Amino acid sequence: MNKIRFGLIGCGRIAVRHAEIIKKTGILTAVCDIKPERALEFSERYDCSHYPSISNLLEKEKDIDVVSVCTPNSLHSEHTIESLSMGKHVLCEKPMAIKVSDCRKMMVEADKSGKHLFIVKQNRFNPPVVALKEIIDDGKLGKILNVELNCFWNRNNEYYRQSDWKGKKEFDGGTLFTQFSHFIDLLFWLIGDIRKISAFGKNFIHNELVEFEDTGTAIVEFTGGALGTINYTVNSYKSNMEGSITVFGEKGTVKIGGQYLNVLEYQSIDNFKISGLSASRPANDYGFYQGSMSNHEKVYENVIEVLTKGGTIAANAFEGMKTVEIIERIYESMAMNEGN
């Protein structure tokens, strides 16, 4: 079986993670970046071709099977649609886009082209999260009553100064898109859709560098009737503190915590106990800060399984769109409450 050939769009921090995994599981054929020196550095490091634009790459590299999109949030839709239109499957980094309307355009193009559109949601592969999903689906917690999501991270001024686009609303979209979209995805994946949202947000200490909130809170009601709270900040002093989700059901309570939803911290379940969890992978390490869990290997394994064995996409475009939709609604509520 021939290895899957990949093209990588954008050569920033997360692209390194993608490139390392592609090197192990497939063939990295070419990369592109609007900064020529960065694309050249990547090409030398990973022994592949490099281009100054996605158009150049797609025109020259006809044998690429999958394009991995690792560009700023606001460019995900444009680069995904261009790749799909050229007959390539696409793996798009989170968030899928920063507008639901753009997500829909991506889905239409995928359908028209007959190609797969994968969305990176690597936290779904965290062992405690997998276990929680299984017991919810199996009904072991009974009716879900209440869910609490807490995301307390640190993103200091240096984090924003080192980026051309993070903190800028036009390209970034907001803290929920860049830092915590994985957590919003898990709420939808585990509990279901949301009926009502009331949210508040403020920018407390990043006013000079960030054009949106650095702290937010939301109260939500799920379509299944459960209530939920979402509390998040990037102002945890000096380091990431916690990424957790607590689920209260009629027959049990489970909390997954740690800094990155990687530790089973508490369980009390009627006639059942979660056990035998495999060790979680370390978080993505970017030097002076850390991001979500580094389960990208699982993401690529799923891509290859789907393309070579007819497997099921682990995180599809509809689910990616629902994450964006929920975040959009949270921000709409913030804007309304700010005006009151």
N, C-alpha and C positions, 0 to 999 in steps of 0.2 A: 504494500500500500504506500503510495506516494505521500510525503508529508505535506500538510497544508501550508500554503505560502501566504505570508502576511505583509501588508504595508502598514506603516505606522505614521499617523498624522499628528504632528505636534511632538516636540522633543523636550518637554519640561520634566518636572520631578516624577510625576506618576508614570511617564513614558518609560523611564528606566525600569520600573517594576514590570511593565508589559514586555519590554525588550528581553529582559532576563528570562522570563517564562517562555516567550516565543522561541528563544534560543534552545530551550530544552524540549519543547513539544512540537515545534514546527520549523519553518524557515522564515527568517526576517529578510525579505527581498529588498525593501527600500523604505526610506523615511523621508519626511519633508518637514520643514519649518521655515517660517518667514525670516528667521534669523539664520543666515547661511552658515555662520560659524558653529552654531549649535547642531545643525543638520550634518555638517561635515564631521564634527566630533563623534556624533552617533554612528555615522557610516564607518568611521575608522575603528571605533570600539567594537562594532558588531558585524563588520565585514559585509556591508551591504551598500546599495546605491543611495544617493541622496539628491533631493530636489528642493527648489525654493518655494514650490507651491503644490497643492494637491492636484491641480489640473495637469501640471507637468508630470507628476508621478503616475496618474491614472492613464495619461496618454502614452507614456513610454513603457510602463510595466504591465503588459497585457495579461501576464500569467498569474497575477496576484489573485488569490481566492477570497481573502478577507481583509478588510480595512479596519484597523483599530483606531478609533477617534479619541485622541487625548488632548484636544485643544481647549481653550477657555469655554466656559459654560455656554455663552451666547452663540458660539460658533458650531456647537454640536449638530444642530439641525441642518445648517448649510452644508457642512462637510459630509454628514450622513447621506443627505439627499443626493449630493453630487456623486458619491461613491456608489450608491444603489443604482443610480441612473446609468452608470458605466458597467453594470452587471456584476458588482461585487457584493458579497455578504458584508455586514457591518457589525462590529462590536463597539458600542458607544459607551464611553465612561459616564459615570453619574455627574450631574443629573442628566436625564435624557435631553432636556432643553430647559429654558426658563420661562416658556410660555406654552400653555396647552395647545394653542393654535399651531405652534411649530411642531409639537409632538404629533398632531393629527396629520400634518403634511408629510412627516417622516413615515408614518404608518401607511399612508396612501401610496407613497413612492415604493415602499417595500412590497406592498401588494401588487403594484403595477409591474415591478421588475421581477417578481417571483423569487426574490432573495430574502434570506433571513436577516432579521434585525435583533441583535442581542443587546441587552442593557446590563452593565456591570452593577451587580448587587452582591458583593462578596460577603457581607455580614450574614447573609442567609445561611452560609456554610459553617458558621461558628457552632461547634458541637452543642453547647447549651441551647442555642436558638433552634437548632434542628430538633432537639428533644422536646422543647416547649411546643413547637409547631405540631409535632406528632401527638402529644397528649391533648392538645386543644382539639385537633381534628378527630381524635378518637373519643372525645367527650369525657375524658377523665376528670376535667375540672368542672364539668357541668356547665350551666349557663354562666357566661362571663358577665360579671357585675361592674368591675371597675379596672382601669388600667392606668398606671402612672409611668410616664417616660421622662427620664432626667438625663440631660446632656450637659455636663459641666467641664468644659475644656479651656485651655489657654491658647490664645493667639495674640502674641504681643505685637508691638509696632514693627519690629524687625520682619516678622512674617509678611506683613503687608508691604513694607518698603522694598522687599526683595522680589515683588511680583509686579508685572506690568498691568495686571487686570484684577487681581483680588482686591476686594473692597470697593470697586467701582460698579455701581448698580447696573450700568448698561451691559457689562460683560460678565459680572459675577452673579447678580440677581438678588443676593441676600445670604445671610448666615445659614438659613435653613437649606439653601441650595448647595452651598459649597461644603459646609461642615457637617450638616446633620440630615441630609436627604436620605441616607441609608437608614436612619432611625425612623423617619416617617414612613419609608417603604415597609419596614418591619411591622409598624402598626397596622398598615393596610393588609399585609400578607398574613399576619397572625389573627387579627380581630375582625377585619372587614372595613367596609366603606364608612364614611363619616357623614352624619346628617346635619349637625349644627356645630358651629364654631364661634367662639368669642375669644379674641386675642388682643394682647397688648405687647408693645415692644419699645425699647429705648436704646439709644447709643450713649452709654455712660462715659467711657474713657477713650474711645477711638475716633473722636470727631474730626481730627485733622487728617485721618487716612482712610476712613470708612464712611461710605455714603448711605449707610442703612444701620439697622439695629445691631448691637452687640449682645443684647439680652432680650429674651422674649418669654412669654407665658401664654398658654391657650387652654381653655376648657372646651372639651368636645363631647358630643353625644354620637355614638356609633349607630348605624342603621339597625343593628341587632338589639339596641336598647342600653348597652353598657355606657357608662360615663368614663371620661378620661381626662388626664391633665398632661400637658407637655410643658416642661420647664427647661430652658436652655440658656447658656451663656458661653462666651469665649473669654470671660474675665476671671476664671479660676486662677488664683494667685500663683504665678511662676510655672505651673505645670498642669497637665490634664488631671482632673480629679475622678470623674465618674461618667460612665455611659451605662444607664440601667433601664430595665423595663420590669415592672411588677404587675402581675396579673392576678386579680382576685376573682375566683369563681365560686359557685355554690359548693363545690366539692374539693376545693383546694386553692392554695396560694403558692405562687412561684415568683422568685426574684432572680433575674439574671443581671449581674453587675460587673464589677471591675471597671477599668477605664474604657473598655471597648466592647461591652456586652460579651465578655469572654469567660465569665466566672459564674457558676451556679451558686448563688449566695444563700438562698433560702428556699426550702420546699416543705410544704405540709399538705399532703394529698391523701384523700380517702382511699385506703387499701392499695396504695401504689407509692413507689419511690423511684425517682430517676437515678440510675446508676450506670457505671461502666462507660462514662463519657471519655472520649479520646481527648488528648491534650490540645488546647487551642494553639494556633500559630501566633507568633509575635506580631505586634503592630507594625505597620509601615513606618520606617524610621527615615526622617528627612534631615537628620542632623540636630538642629536646634528645636525641633518639634516632632511629634508623632501623630500619625493619622489613624484611620480605621484598621481593622484586622487585615493582614496580608494573605487573604484567601484567593488571590487572583489565579493561582494554579488551578483551583476548582472551577473557576469561571472558564478558563481556557480548555480544561478537560471537557466541560459541557459543550463548548463550541465544536470541538473535534468530534465528540460523540454524536452530536446532531448532524454534522456534515458527512460523517463516514458511516454511521450506523443507524441513522434515522431516529435518534433520541429526541427527547422533549426539551425545549428551551427552559432553562432554570428560571430566568427572569425575562419575560417577554415585553414587547413594546407597549401593550395595553397597561401592564403593571407599572412600567416606567412612566407612562402618561398619568396614571392615577396619583403617583407620588407628586408629580408636578402640579396636578390639579389641587391636591390638598394643601400644598405649600402656597399656591396662588390664593386660595381661599383664606388661609391664615393671614397672609399679608393684606388682603382686602379688608378683613375684619380689623386688623391693626390700624389701617388708614381711616376707617370709619370711626373707631373709638378715639383715635387721636384728634379727630375733628369735633368730638362732642365736648 
